[in-house]
Every structure is written in structure tokens, then in C-alpha cells.
Amino acid sequence: MRKVADCREYPSESGCTLTIAGSEEEVLVAAAQHAQAVHGHTDSPELREELRKLLKDEEPGR
Ligand SMILES: [Zn+2]
């Protein structure tokens, strides 16, 4: 099952609506890059741990 990271559920000032879907590792890598590029975060184990908490199982049939 794929994992989904929905930026709308992550508090941000930019009102970002990006959704990233893929395997857990793919989503973590992409989300960490996105967090750096768009949200000004620094990539770190702590950031990835935060991102991991945001992952949800992709809902089937969508
Ligand atoms: Zn975002």
C-alpha cells in the first residue's frame, strides 16, 4: 500500500496543497526535499521523523 503525505495537513504559512504519494521511503525523501525547497526546513533526522508522522495510508479506490 502506498503512503500519502498531504501538505495541507502540515501547518504552513504558504497554504501549500501538495500531496505526495508513493512508498514510505519515496514519500519521506520527496517530502524532505519539498520541505527544504518550499518551506525552508533543514533536512535532518528530526524533520524526517516529523514527516513520517504525517504519512497516511493511501485510500483505495482514489
Ligand atoms: Zn508544502
N, CA, C, O and the ligand as a Tripos MOL2 file, in Angstrom:
@<TRIPOS>MOLECULE
protein
  249   247    63     0     0
PROTEIN
NO_CHARGES

@<TRIPOS>ATOM
      1 N           0.8470   -1.1980    0.0000 N.3       1 MET1
      2 CA          0.0000    0.0000    0.0000 C.3       1 MET1
      3 C           0.8810    1.2460    0.0000 C.2       1 MET1
      4 O           1.8970    1.3140    0.6920 O.2       1 MET1
      5 N           0.4680    2.2130   -0.7850 N.am      2 ARG2
      6 CA          1.2540    3.4460   -0.8220 C.3       2 ARG2
      7 C           0.9270    4.3350    0.3730 C.2       2 ARG2
      8 O          -0.1290    4.2280    0.9960 O.2       2 ARG2
      9 N           1.8690    5.2050    0.6590 N.am      3 LYS3
     10 CA          1.6860    6.1930    1.7170 C.3       3 LYS3
     11 C           1.4540    7.5540    1.0810 C.2       3 LYS3
     12 O           1.9080    7.8210   -0.0320 O.2       3 LYS3
     13 N           0.7480    8.4000    1.7970 N.am      4 VAL4
     14 CA          0.4370    9.7350    1.3030 C.3       4 VAL4
     15 C           0.8610   10.7610    2.3360 C.2       4 VAL4
     16 O           0.5680   10.6170    3.5230 O.2       4 VAL4
     17 N           1.5470   11.7920    1.8840 N.am      5 ALA5
     18 CA          1.8310   12.9500    2.7240 C.3       5 ALA5
     19 C           1.0790   14.1320    2.1240 C.2       5 ALA5
     20 O           1.3210   14.5190    0.9810 O.2       5 ALA5
     21 N           0.1850   14.6890    2.8910 N.am      6 ASP6
     22 CA         -0.6380   15.8010    2.4070 C.3       6 ASP6
     23 C          -0.1890   17.0790    3.0970 C.2       6 ASP6
     24 O          -0.3460   17.2420    4.3060 O.2       6 ASP6
     25 N           0.3720   17.9780    2.3020 N.am      7 CYS7
     26 CA          0.9240   19.2070    2.8720 C.3       7 CYS7
     27 C          -0.1570   20.0830    3.4950 C.2       7 CYS7
     28 O           0.1440   20.9290    4.3380 O.2       7 CYS7
     29 N          -1.3920   19.8940    3.0980 N.am      8 ARG8
     30 CA         -2.4560   20.7130    3.6570 C.3       8 ARG8
     31 C          -2.6380   20.4240    5.1430 C.2       8 ARG8
     32 O          -3.1750   21.2500    5.8800 O.2       8 ARG8
     33 N          -2.1860   19.2400    5.5820 N.am      9 GLU9
     34 CA         -2.3380   18.8870    6.9880 C.3       9 GLU9
     35 C          -1.1110   19.2810    7.8010 C.2       9 GLU9
     36 O          -1.0470   19.0580    9.0100 O.2       9 GLU9
     37 N          -0.1590   19.8600    7.1240 N.am     10 TYR10
     38 CA          1.0410   20.3130    7.8170 C.3      10 TYR10
     39 C           0.9600   21.8230    7.9510 C.2      10 TYR10
     40 O           0.8490   22.5200    6.9420 O.2      10 TYR10
     41 N           1.0120   22.3440    9.1570 N.am     11 PRO11
     42 CA          0.8550   23.7900    9.3250 C.3      11 PRO11
     43 C           1.9360   24.5570    8.5630 C.2      11 PRO11
     44 O           3.1300   24.3360    8.7640 O.2      11 PRO11
     45 N           1.5080   25.4400    7.7050 N.am     12 SER12
     46 CA          2.4770   26.2500    6.9760 C.3      12 SER12
     47 C           1.8310   27.5700    6.6180 C.2      12 SER12
     48 O           0.6090   27.6870    6.5320 O.2      12 SER12
     49 N           2.6800   28.5610    6.4110 N.am     13 GLU13
     50 CA          2.1640   29.8760    6.0880 C.3      13 GLU13
     51 C           1.8770   30.0270    4.6100 C.2      13 GLU13
     52 O           1.1860   30.9590    4.2000 O.2      13 GLU13
     53 N           2.4020   29.1170    3.8090 N.am     14 SER14
     54 CA          2.2690   29.2730    2.3690 C.3      14 SER14
     55 C           0.9630   28.6950    1.8450 C.2      14 SER14
     56 O           0.6330   28.8900    0.6750 O.2      14 SER14
     57 N           0.2060   27.9820    2.6930 N.am     15 GLY15
     58 CA         -1.0300   27.3900    2.2130 C.3      15 GLY15
     59 C          -0.7990   26.3470    1.1500 C.2      15 GLY15
     60 O          -1.5860   26.2110    0.2140 O.2      15 GLY15
     61 N           0.2810   25.6110    1.2960 N.am     16 CYS16
     62 CA          0.6780   24.6190    0.2990 C.3      16 CYS16
     63 C          -0.3530   23.4900    0.2280 C.2      16 CYS16
     64 O          -0.8690   23.0510    1.2550 O.2      16 CYS16
     65 N          -0.6490   23.0270   -0.9810 N.am     17 THR17
     66 CA         -1.6520   21.9740   -1.1580 C.3      17 THR17
     67 C          -1.0670   20.7180   -1.7810 C.2      17 THR17
     68 O          -1.8030   19.8650   -2.2760 O.2      17 THR17
     69 N           0.2450   20.6040   -1.7580 N.am     18 LEU18
     70 CA          0.8850   19.4590   -2.4030 C.3      18 LEU18
     71 C           0.5410   18.1470   -1.6930 C.2      18 LEU18
     72 O           0.4790   18.0870   -0.4640 O.2      18 LEU18
     73 N           0.3210   17.1060   -2.4840 N.am     19 THR19
     74 CA          0.1890   15.7580   -1.9430 C.3      19 THR19
     75 C           1.2530   14.8830   -2.5940 C.2      19 THR19
     76 O           1.4190   14.9000   -3.8140 O.2      19 THR19
     77 N           1.9610   14.1320   -1.7900 N.am     20 ILE20
     78 CA          2.9980   13.2350   -2.2840 C.3      20 ILE20
     79 C           2.5770   11.8090   -1.9430 C.2      20 ILE20
     80 O           2.2230   11.5130   -0.8020 O.2      20 ILE20
     81 N           2.6170   10.9260   -2.9460 N.am     21 ALA21
     82 CA          2.2220    9.5410   -2.7080 C.3      21 ALA21
     83 C           3.2800    8.6010   -3.2540 C.2      21 ALA21
     84 O           3.8830    8.8730   -4.2930 O.2      21 ALA21
     85 N           3.5050    7.5040   -2.5620 N.am     22 GLY22
     86 CA          4.4710    6.5100   -3.0070 C.3      22 GLY22
     87 C           4.7930    5.5940   -1.8400 C.2      22 GLY22
     88 O           4.0880    5.5770   -0.8300 O.2      22 GLY22
     89 N           5.8710    4.8310   -1.9950 N.am     23 SER23
     90 CA          6.2860    4.0010   -0.8640 C.3      23 SER23
     91 C           6.7340    4.9060    0.2720 C.2      23 SER23
     92 O           7.0340    6.0790    0.0500 O.2      23 SER23
     93 N           6.7830    4.3730    1.4830 N.am     24 GLU24
     94 CA          7.1180    5.2160    2.6230 C.3      24 GLU24
     95 C           8.4510    5.9280    2.4210 C.2      24 GLU24
     96 O           8.5680    7.1230    2.6900 O.2      24 GLU24
     97 N           9.4520    5.1940    1.9480 N.am     25 GLU25
     98 CA         10.7670    5.8140    1.7700 C.3      25 GLU25
     99 C          10.7310    6.8650    0.6730 C.2      25 GLU25
    100 O          11.3450    7.9230    0.8090 O.2      25 GLU25
    101 N          10.0160    6.5850   -0.4170 N.am     26 GLU26
    102 CA          9.9180    7.5660   -1.5030 C.3      26 GLU26
    103 C           9.2650    8.8480   -1.0250 C.2      26 GLU26
    104 O           9.7160    9.9490   -1.3380 O.2      26 GLU26
    105 N           8.1960    8.6860   -0.2610 N.am     27 VAL27
    106 CA          7.4780    9.8660    0.2120 C.3      27 VAL27
    107 C           8.3480   10.6590    1.1860 C.2      27 VAL27
    108 O           8.3580   11.8890    1.1530 O.2      27 VAL27
    109 N           9.0730    9.9590    2.0450 N.am     28 LEU28
    110 CA          9.9200   10.6680    3.0120 C.3      28 LEU28
    111 C          11.0040   11.4720    2.3080 C.2      28 LEU28
    112 O          11.2730   12.6160    2.6730 O.2      28 LEU28
    113 N          11.6240   10.8700    1.2960 N.am     29 VAL29
    114 CA         12.6770   11.5680    0.5630 C.3      29 VAL29
    115 C          12.1080   12.7810   -0.1650 C.2      29 VAL29
    116 O          12.6630   13.8780   -0.0970 O.2      29 VAL29
    117 N          10.9930   12.5660   -0.8610 N.am     30 ALA30
    118 CA         10.3940   13.6570   -1.6290 C.3      30 ALA30
    119 C           9.8750   14.7510   -0.7060 C.2      30 ALA30
    120 O          10.0160   15.9380   -1.0000 O.2      30 ALA30
    121 N           9.2730   14.3480    0.4130 N.am     31 ALA31
    122 CA          8.7190   15.3360    1.3350 C.3      31 ALA31
    123 C           9.8310   16.1370    1.9970 C.2      31 ALA31
    124 O           9.6820   17.3380    2.2240 O.2      31 ALA31
    125 N          10.9490   15.4760    2.3100 N.am     32 ALA32
    126 CA         12.0660   16.1930    2.9190 C.3      32 ALA32
    127 C          12.6300   17.2200    1.9390 C.2      32 ALA32
    128 O          12.9600   18.3430    2.3220 O.2      32 ALA32
    129 N          12.7350   16.8200    0.6650 N.am     33 GLN33
    130 CA         13.2260   17.7670   -0.3460 C.3      33 GLN33
    131 C          12.2550   18.9310   -0.5030 C.2      33 GLN33
    132 O          12.6600   20.0880   -0.6070 O.2      33 GLN33
    133 N          10.9610   18.5990   -0.5170 N.am     34 HIS34
    134 CA          9.9420   19.6290   -0.6650 C.3      34 HIS34
    135 C           9.9580   20.5770    0.5430 C.2      34 HIS34
    136 O           9.8480   21.7930    0.3870 O.2      34 HIS34
    137 N          10.0940   20.0110    1.7340 N.am     35 ALA35
    138 CA         10.1000   20.8450    2.9420 C.3      35 ALA35
    139 C          11.2660   21.8350    2.9100 C.2      35 ALA35
    140 O          11.1470   22.9730    3.3640 O.2      35 ALA35
    141 N          12.4020   21.3740    2.3600 N.am     36 GLN36
    142 CA         13.5470   22.2720    2.2460 C.3      36 GLN36
    143 C          13.3140   23.3360    1.1860 C.2      36 GLN36
    144 O          13.5200   24.5280    1.4150 O.2      36 GLN36
    145 N          12.8760   22.8720    0.0130 N.am     37 ALA37
    146 CA         12.7880   23.7700   -1.1370 C.3      37 ALA37
    147 C          11.6910   24.8040   -0.9650 C.2      37 ALA37
    148 O          11.8750   25.9670   -1.3240 O.2      37 ALA37
    149 N          10.5510   24.3940   -0.4200 N.am     38 VAL38
    150 CA          9.3850   25.2640   -0.3890 C.3      38 VAL38
    151 C           9.1620   25.8800    0.9810 C.2      38 VAL38
    152 O           8.7410   27.0320    1.0900 O.2      38 VAL38
    153 N           9.4460   25.1080    2.0320 N.am     39 HIS39
    154 CA          9.0940   25.5750    3.3660 C.3      39 HIS39
    155 C          10.2960   26.0120    4.1920 C.2      39 HIS39
    156 O          10.1470   26.4250    5.3420 O.2      39 HIS39
    157 N          11.4790   25.9230    3.6120 N.am     40 GLY40
    158 CA         12.6510   26.4490    4.2830 C.3      40 GLY40
    159 C          13.1380   25.6230    5.4640 C.2      40 GLY40
    160 O          13.8830   26.1190    6.3090 O.2      40 GLY40
    161 N          12.7130   24.3470    5.5240 N.am     41 HIS41
    162 CA         13.1870   23.4920    6.6030 C.3      41 HIS41
    163 C          14.5880   22.9850    6.2970 C.2      41 HIS41
    164 O          15.0500   23.0290    5.1570 O.2      41 HIS41
    165 N          15.2440   22.5070    7.3290 N.am     42 THR42
    166 CA         16.5420   21.8810    7.1690 C.3      42 THR42
    167 C          16.3610   20.3690    7.2510 C.2      42 THR42
    168 O          15.7530   19.8550    8.1900 O.2      42 THR42
    169 N          16.8980   19.6640    6.2550 N.am     43 ASP43
    170 CA         16.7750   18.2120    6.2560 C.3      43 ASP43
    171 C          17.5650   17.6390    7.4220 C.2      43 ASP43
    172 O          18.7510   17.9270    7.5820 O.2      43 ASP43
    173 N          16.9010   16.8270    8.2350 N.am     44 SER44
    174 CA         17.5410   16.2420    9.4060 C.3      44 SER44
    175 C          16.7370   15.0200    9.8050 C.2      44 SER44
    176 O          15.5990   14.8600    9.3640 O.2      44 SER44
    177 N          17.3090   14.1550   10.6310 N.am     45 PRO45
    178 CA         16.5330   13.0080   11.1200 C.3      45 PRO45
    179 C          15.2660   13.4550   11.8390 C.2      45 PRO45
    180 O          14.2400   12.7780   11.7730 O.2      45 PRO45
    181 N          15.3380   14.5980   12.5280 N.am     46 GLU46
    182 CA         14.1510   15.0890   13.2340 C.3      46 GLU46
    183 C          13.0560   15.4750   12.2500 C.2      46 GLU46
    184 O          11.8830   15.1670   12.4570 O.2      46 GLU46
    185 N          13.4560   16.1580   11.1660 N.am     47 LEU47
    186 CA         12.4660   16.5370   10.1540 C.3      47 LEU47
    187 C          11.8110   15.2870    9.5730 C.2      47 LEU47
    188 O          10.5900   15.2320    9.4250 O.2      47 LEU47
    189 N          12.6180   14.2930    9.2480 N.am     48 ARG48
    190 CA         12.0500   13.0830    8.6410 C.3      48 ARG48
    191 C          11.1420   12.3530    9.6170 C.2      48 ARG48
    192 O          10.1620   11.7270    9.2140 O.2      48 ARG48
    193 N          11.4690   12.4360   10.8990 N.am     49 GLU49
    194 CA         10.5960   11.8190   11.8970 C.3      49 GLU49
    195 C           9.2580   12.5500   11.9520 C.2      49 GLU49
    196 O           8.2030   11.9290   12.0850 O.2      49 GLU49
    197 N           9.3170   13.8730   11.8470 N.am     50 GLU50
    198 CA          8.0790   14.6500   11.8110 C.3      50 GLU50
    199 C           7.2570   14.2840   10.5800 C.2      50 GLU50
    200 O           6.0420   14.1030   10.6560 O.2      50 GLU50
    201 N           7.9400   14.1800    9.4560 N.am     51 LEU51
    202 CA          7.2390   13.8600    8.2130 C.3      51 LEU51
    203 C           6.6240   12.4650    8.2840 C.2      51 LEU51
    204 O           5.5190   12.2300    7.7930 O.2      51 LEU51
    205 N           7.3570   11.5520    8.9010 N.am     52 ARG52
    206 CA          6.8640   10.1810    8.9870 C.3      52 ARG52
    207 C           5.5250   10.1260    9.7310 C.2      52 ARG52
    208 O           4.6580    9.3120    9.4120 O.2      52 ARG52
    209 N           5.3730   10.9960   10.7170 N.am     53 LYS53
    210 CA          4.1260   11.0220   11.4830 C.3      53 LYS53
    211 C           2.9460   11.4860   10.6370 C.2      53 LYS53
    212 O           1.7930   11.1690   10.9280 O.2      53 LYS53
    213 N           3.2520   12.2390    9.5890 N.am     54 LEU54
    214 CA          2.1790   12.7810    8.7520 C.3      54 LEU54
    215 C           1.6870   11.7810    7.7170 C.2      54 LEU54
    216 O           0.6330   11.9780    7.1130 O.2      54 LEU54
    217 N           2.4400   10.7200    7.5120 N.am     55 LEU55
    218 CA          2.0800    9.7860    6.4450 C.3      55 LEU55
    219 C           0.7950    9.0570    6.7810 C.2      55 LEU55
    220 O           0.5580    8.6460    7.9170 O.2      55 LEU55
    221 N          -0.0260    8.9120    5.7530 N.am     56 LYS56
    222 CA         -1.2490    8.1420    5.9130 C.3      56 LYS56
    223 C          -1.2680    7.0590    4.8500 C.2      56 LYS56
    224 O          -0.6100    7.1650    3.8150 O.2      56 LYS56
    225 N          -2.0290    6.0250    5.1260 N.am     57 ASP57
    226 CA         -2.2160    5.0080    4.0960 C.3      57 ASP57
    227 C          -3.0680    5.6000    2.9800 C.2      57 ASP57
    228 O          -4.0590    6.2890    3.2220 O.2      57 ASP57
    229 N          -2.6530    5.3110    1.7550 N.am     58 GLU58
    230 CA         -3.4470    5.7960    0.6270 C.3      58 GLU58
    231 C          -4.8030    5.0960    0.6400 C.2      58 GLU58
    232 O          -4.8990    3.8800    0.8050 O.2      58 GLU58
    233 N          -5.8380    5.8970    0.4620 N.am     59 GLU59
    234 CA         -7.1650    5.2880    0.4680 C.3      59 GLU59
    235 C          -7.4110    4.5870   -0.8550 C.2      59 GLU59
    236 O          -7.2290    5.1780   -1.9200 O.2      59 GLU59
    237 N          -7.8230    3.3320   -0.7900 N.am     60 PRO60
    238 CA         -8.0410    2.5920   -2.0220 C.3      60 PRO60
    239 C          -9.1940    3.1680   -2.8230 C.2      60 PRO60
    240 O         -10.1390    3.7320   -2.2700 O.2      60 PRO60
    241 N          -9.1000    3.0190   -4.1070 N.am     61 GLY61
    242 CA        -10.1830    3.4570   -4.9790 C.3      61 GLY61
    243 C         -10.1670    4.9220   -5.3110 C.2      61 GLY61
    244 O         -11.1750    5.4640   -5.7650 O.2      61 GLY61
    245 N          -9.0110    5.6000   -5.0890 N.am     62 ARG62
    246 CA         -8.9310    7.0030   -5.4400 C.3      62 ARG62
    247 C          -7.8230    7.2080   -6.4420 C.2      62 ARG62
    248 O          -7.5840    8.3340   -6.8760 O.2      62 ARG62
    249 ZN          4.3210   22.0230    1.0310 Zn       63 ZN63
@<TRIPOS>BOND
     1     1     2 1
     2     2     3 1
     3     3     4 2
     4     3     5 am
     5     5     6 1
     6     6     7 1
     7     7     8 2
     8     7     9 am
     9     9    10 1
    10    10    11 1
    11    11    12 2
    12    11    13 am
    13    13    14 1
    14    14    15 1
    15    15    16 2
    16    15    17 am
    17    17    18 1
    18    18    19 1
    19    19    20 2
    20    19    21 am
    21    21    22 1
    22    22    23 1
    23    23    24 2
    24    23    25 am
    25    25    26 1
    26    26    27 1
    27    27    28 2
    28    27    29 am
    29    29    30 1
    30    30    31 1
    31    31    32 2
    32    31    33 am
    33    33    34 1
    34    34    35 1
    35    35    36 2
    36    35    37 am
    37    37    38 1
    38    38    39 1
    39    39    40 2
    40    39    41 am
    41    41    42 1
    42    42    43 1
    43    43    44 2
    44    43    45 am
    45    45    46 1
    46    46    47 1
    47    47    48 2
    48    47    49 am
    49    49    50 1
    50    50    51 1
    51    51    52 2
    52    51    53 am
    53    53    54 1
    54    54    55 1
    55    55    56 2
    56    55    57 am
    57    57    58 1
    58    58    59 1
    59    59    60 2
    60    59    61 am
    61    61    62 1
    62    62    63 1
    63    63    64 2
    64    63    65 am
    65    65    66 1
    66    66    67 1
    67    67    68 2
    68    67    69 am
    69    69    70 1
    70    70    71 1
    71    71    72 2
    72    71    73 am
    73    73    74 1
    74    74    75 1
    75    75    76 2
    76    75    77 am
    77    77    78 1
    78    78    79 1
    79    79    80 2
    80    79    81 am
    81    81    82 1
    82    82    83 1
    83    83    84 2
    84    83    85 am
    85    85    86 1
    86    86    87 1
    87    87    88 2
    88    87    89 am
    89    89    90 1
    90    90    91 1
    91    91    92 2
    92    91    93 am
    93    93    94 1
    94    94    95 1
    95    95    96 2
    96    95    97 am
    97    97    98 1
    98    98    99 1
    99    99   100 2
   100    99   101 am
   101   101   102 1
   102   102   103 1
   103   103   104 2
   104   103   105 am
   105   105   106 1
   106   106   107 1
   107   107   108 2
   108   107   109 am
   109   109   110 1
   110   110   111 1
   111   111   112 2
   112   111   113 am
   113   113   114 1
   114   114   115 1
   115   115   116 2
   116   115   117 am
   117   117   118 1
   118   118   119 1
   119   119   120 2
   120   119   121 am
   121   121   122 1
   122   122   123 1
   123   123   124 2
   124   123   125 am
   125   125   126 1
   126   126   127 1
   127   127   128 2
   128   127   129 am
   129   129   130 1
   130   130   131 1
   131   131   132 2
   132   131   133 am
   133   133   134 1
   134   134   135 1
   135   135   136 2
   136   135   137 am
   137   137   138 1
   138   138   139 1
   139   139   140 2
   140   139   141 am
   141   141   142 1
   142   142   143 1
   143   143   144 2
   144   143   145 am
   145   145   146 1
   146   146   147 1
   147   147   148 2
   148   147   149 am
   149   149   150 1
   150   150   151 1
   151   151   152 2
   152   151   153 am
   153   153   154 1
   154   154   155 1
   155   155   156 2
   156   155   157 am
   157   157   158 1
   158   158   159 1
   159   159   160 2
   160   159   161 am
   161   161   162 1
   162   162   163 1
   163   163   164 2
   164   163   165 am
   165   165   166 1
   166   166   167 1
   167   167   168 2
   168   167   169 am
   169   169   170 1
   170   170   171 1
   171   171   172 2
   172   171   173 am
   173   173   174 1
   174   174   175 1
   175   175   176 2
   176   175   177 am
   177   177   178 1
   178   178   179 1
   179   179   180 2
   180   179   181 am
   181   181   182 1
   182   182   183 1
   183   183   184 2
   184   183   185 am
   185   185   186 1
   186   186   187 1
   187   187   188 2
   188   187   189 am
   189   189   190 1
   190   190   191 1
   191   191   192 2
   192   191   193 am
   193   193   194 1
   194   194   195 1
   195   195   196 2
   196   195   197 am
   197   197   198 1
   198   198   199 1
   199   199   200 2
   200   199   201 am
   201   201   202 1
   202   202   203 1
   203   203   204 2
   204   203   205 am
   205   205   206 1
   206   206   207 1
   207   207   208 2
   208   207   209 am
   209   209   210 1
   210   210   211 1
   211   211   212 2
   212   211   213 am
   213   213   214 1
   214   214   215 1
   215   215   216 2
   216   215   217 am
   217   217   218 1
   218   218   219 1
   219   219   220 2
   220   219   221 am
   221   221   222 1
   222   222   223 1
   223   223   224 2
   224   223   225 am
   225   225   226 1
   226   226   227 1
   227   227   228 2
   228   227   229 am
   229   229   230 1
   230   230   231 1
   231   231   232 2
   232   231   233 am
   233   233   234 1
   234   234   235 1
   235   235   236 2
   236   235   237 am
   237   237   238 1
   238   238   239 1
   239   239   240 2
   240   239   241 am
   241   241   242 1
   242   242   243 1
   243   243   244 2
   244   243   245 am
   245   245   246 1
   246   246   247 1
   247   247   248 2
@<TRIPOS>SUBSTRUCTURE
     1 MET1         2 RESIDUE 1 A MET
     2 ARG2         6 RESIDUE 1 A ARG
     3 LYS3        10 RESIDUE 1 A LYS
     4 VAL4        14 RESIDUE 1 A VAL
     5 ALA5        18 RESIDUE 1 A ALA
     6 ASP6        22 RESIDUE 1 A ASP
     7 CYS7        26 RESIDUE 1 A CYS
     8 ARG8        30 RESIDUE 1 A ARG
     9 GLU9        34 RESIDUE 1 A GLU
    10 TYR10       38 RESIDUE 1 A TYR
    11 PRO11       42 RESIDUE 1 A PRO
    12 SER12       46 RESIDUE 1 A SER
    13 GLU13       50 RESIDUE 1 A GLU
    14 SER14       54 RESIDUE 1 A SER
    15 GLY15       58 RESIDUE 1 A GLY
    16 CYS16       62 RESIDUE 1 A CYS
    17 THR17       66 RESIDUE 1 A THR
    18 LEU18       70 RESIDUE 1 A LEU
    19 THR19       74 RESIDUE 1 A THR
    20 ILE20       78 RESIDUE 1 A ILE
    21 ALA21       82 RESIDUE 1 A ALA
    22 GLY22       86 RESIDUE 1 A GLY
    23 SER23       90 RESIDUE 1 A SER
    24 GLU24       94 RESIDUE 1 A GLU
    25 GLU25       98 RESIDUE 1 A GLU
    26 GLU26      102 RESIDUE 1 A GLU
    27 VAL27      106 RESIDUE 1 A VAL
    28 LEU28      110 RESIDUE 1 A LEU
    29 VAL29      114 RESIDUE 1 A VAL
    30 ALA30      118 RESIDUE 1 A ALA
    31 ALA31      122 RESIDUE 1 A ALA
    32 ALA32      126 RESIDUE 1 A ALA
    33 GLN33      130 RESIDUE 1 A GLN
    34 HIS34      134 RESIDUE 1 A HIS
    35 ALA35      138 RESIDUE 1 A ALA
    36 GLN36      142 RESIDUE 1 A GLN
    37 ALA37      146 RESIDUE 1 A ALA
    38 VAL38      150 RESIDUE 1 A VAL
    39 HIS39      154 RESIDUE 1 A HIS
    40 GLY40      158 RESIDUE 1 A GLY
    41 HIS41      162 RESIDUE 1 A HIS
    42 THR42      166 RESIDUE 1 A THR
    43 ASP43      170 RESIDUE 1 A ASP
    44 SER44      174 RESIDUE 1 A SER
    45 PRO45      178 RESIDUE 1 A PRO
    46 GLU46      182 RESIDUE 1 A GLU
    47 LEU47      186 RESIDUE 1 A LEU
    48 ARG48      190 RESIDUE 1 A ARG
    49 GLU49      194 RESIDUE 1 A GLU
    50 GLU50      198 RESIDUE 1 A GLU
    51 LEU51      202 RESIDUE 1 A LEU
    52 ARG52      206 RESIDUE 1 A ARG
    53 LYS53      210 RESIDUE 1 A LYS
    54 LEU54      214 RESIDUE 1 A LEU
    55 LEU55      218 RESIDUE 1 A LEU
    56 LYS56      222 RESIDUE 1 A LYS
    57 ASP57      226 RESIDUE 1 A ASP
    58 GLU58      230 RESIDUE 1 A GLU
    59 GLU59      234 RESIDUE 1 A GLU
    60 PRO60      238 RESIDUE 1 A PRO
    61 GLY61      242 RESIDUE 1 A GLY
    62 ARG62      246 RESIDUE 1 A ARG
    63 ZN63       249 GROUP 0 **** ****
